Amino acid sequence: MVIVEFVIVPLGEKSLSRYVAEVVKLLERKGVKYQLTPMATIIEVPTVREAFDIIEEAHELVFKLGASRVSTTVRIDDRRDKRVHMEDKVKSVLEKARGGRD
């Protein structure tokens, strides 16, 4: 699985929630596993190509919603030695923080 964090910002806007809400609707229509955070959206997909296709579609959606300039940032975690999901990463950190094994 590829875990991807992305942020799409329509420059010049004071509030982003209406844009983010439309991107979330897009992810739900596509059946993409996602996690919304206060600062970004994280998706989990099988390939980097699929991630880029989804993010490109979301980026273009923000223009369709009226933005005249859009900045998109992407961070990718592509681990290929074992299958890891976003919950696994969080669980691993919390176990270590609570005194669990390394």
C-alpha positions as CSV (number, residue, x, y, z in Angstrom):
1,M,0.0,0.0,0.0
2,V,1.1,3.6,-0.7
3,I,0.2,6.1,1.9
4,V,0.1,9.7,0.7
5,E,-0.4,13.0,2.5
6,F,-1.5,15.9,0.4
7,V,-2.6,19.5,0.8
8,I,-4.4,21.5,-1.8
9,V,-4.6,25.2,-1.2
10,P,-6.5,27.7,-3.3
11,L,-4.3,30.7,-2.9
12,G,-5.9,33.9,-1.7
13,E,-8.8,32.2,0.1
14,K,-9.4,32.8,3.9
15,S,-11.4,29.6,4.5
16,L,-10.6,26.3,2.8
17,S,-13.3,24.1,4.3
18,R,-15.6,24.3,1.3
19,Y,-12.8,23.2,-1.0
20,V,-11.7,20.4,1.4
21,A,-15.3,19.2,1.7
22,E,-15.6,18.8,-2.1
23,V,-12.3,16.9,-2.2
24,V,-13.6,14.6,0.5
25,K,-16.7,14.0,-1.5
26,L,-14.5,13.1,-4.5
27,L,-12.6,10.6,-2.4
28,E,-15.8,9.0,-1.1
29,R,-17.2,8.7,-4.7
30,K,-14.0,7.0,-5.7
31,G,-14.1,4.7,-2.7
32,V,-10.6,5.8,-1.6
33,K,-9.6,5.1,2.0
34,Y,-8.7,8.4,3.5
35,Q,-8.1,10.2,6.8
36,L,-8.8,13.9,7.2
37,T,-6.5,15.8,9.6
38,P,-6.6,19.4,10.6
39,M,-3.7,20.2,8.2
40,A,-3.9,17.6,5.4
41,T,-5.6,14.7,3.9
42,I,-4.1,11.2,3.8
43,I,-5.0,8.5,1.4
44,E,-4.1,4.9,1.1
45,V,-4.0,3.4,-2.4
46,P,-2.3,0.4,-4.1
47,T,0.1,2.5,-6.3
48,V,1.8,5.8,-6.6
49,R,0.3,6.2,-10.1
50,E,-3.2,5.9,-8.6
51,A,-2.3,8.4,-5.9
52,F,-1.1,10.9,-8.4
53,D,-4.2,10.4,-10.6
54,I,-6.5,11.1,-7.6
55,I,-4.5,14.1,-6.4
56,E,-4.5,15.5,-10.0
57,E,-8.3,15.2,-10.1
58,A,-8.6,16.9,-6.7
59,H,-6.3,19.6,-7.8
60,E,-8.3,20.3,-10.9
61,L,-11.5,20.2,-8.9
62,V,-10.4,23.2,-6.8
63,F,-10.0,25.1,-10.1
64,K,-13.5,24.1,-11.2
65,L,-14.8,25.4,-7.8
66,G,-13.5,28.9,-8.7
67,A,-9.9,29.1,-7.6
68,S,-7.6,31.0,-9.9
69,R,-4.3,29.8,-8.4
70,V,-3.8,26.5,-6.5
71,S,-0.8,25.1,-4.6
72,T,-0.6,21.4,-4.0
73,T,1.9,19.6,-1.8
74,V,2.4,15.8,-1.8
75,R,4.3,13.5,0.5
76,I,4.5,9.7,-0.3
77,D,5.3,6.7,1.9
78,D,5.8,3.8,-0.5
79,R,7.0,0.8,1.5
80,R,7.5,-2.4,-0.5
81,D,9.1,-4.9,1.9
82,K,5.8,-5.4,3.8
83,R,2.2,-4.4,3.5
84,V,1.5,-1.6,5.9
85,H,-1.7,0.5,6.4
86,M,-2.0,3.9,7.9
87,E,-3.6,2.5,11.1
88,D,-0.6,0.2,11.5
89,K,1.8,3.1,11.5
90,V,-0.2,5.0,14.2
91,K,-0.5,1.8,16.3
92,S,3.2,1.2,16.1
93,V,4.0,4.7,17.4
94,L,1.4,4.6,20.2
95,E,2.7,1.2,21.4
96,K,6.2,2.5,21.6
97,A,5.0,5.7,23.3
98,R,3.2,3.6,25.9
99,G,6.2,1.5,26.7
100,G,5.6,-1.3,24.2
101,R,8.3,-3.2,22.4
102,D,10.5,-1.7,19.7
